[in-house]
C-alpha cells in the first residue's frame, strides 16, 4: 500500500512540473505577440517609416489567413493587419 501511494505521489509531482513548464513556455510567446501588437498600434497606421515585419498564421477557424505585425526599428514599410 505504501509503494502505491509513493508511486502516485511521484507521478503527481512529475505531472505538475511538466504542466507548469508547458504553461511557462506558452506564456512567453503570447506576451511577445501582445507586445508586438501593442507597439504596432501605438505607432499609428501611416505605414511609413522603418519597421520590421512579422507574419503569423491566424488561429482556427480562419487559419488560412496570415496576419501582419509591425515593430519599429527595421528597414521596410509595414502595414499591420489582424485576423
Phi, psi and omega in degrees: 000319179297320180296322179294320178293318178297317179299315180295324178294316179296315179299318180296317179296316179298318180294321180294315180296316179296317178297320179295319179296320177296317179300314181293323181290329178282327182297327182291313183293324178292319179297320178295321179294319178297317179297317179297318179293320179298316179293325177294319179291319181294333181283353181089180183245024183291327178081005179247160180113190182257114183226160169251131186262129176240131177244149178207154180284142176285154179286163177301147010268007181248040183293349178285345179272156175239129179259159182234135175236140183242136175235138181292153177113004181261202182237018185221163173282151183214135177242106183292148175216156178241180184284000000 
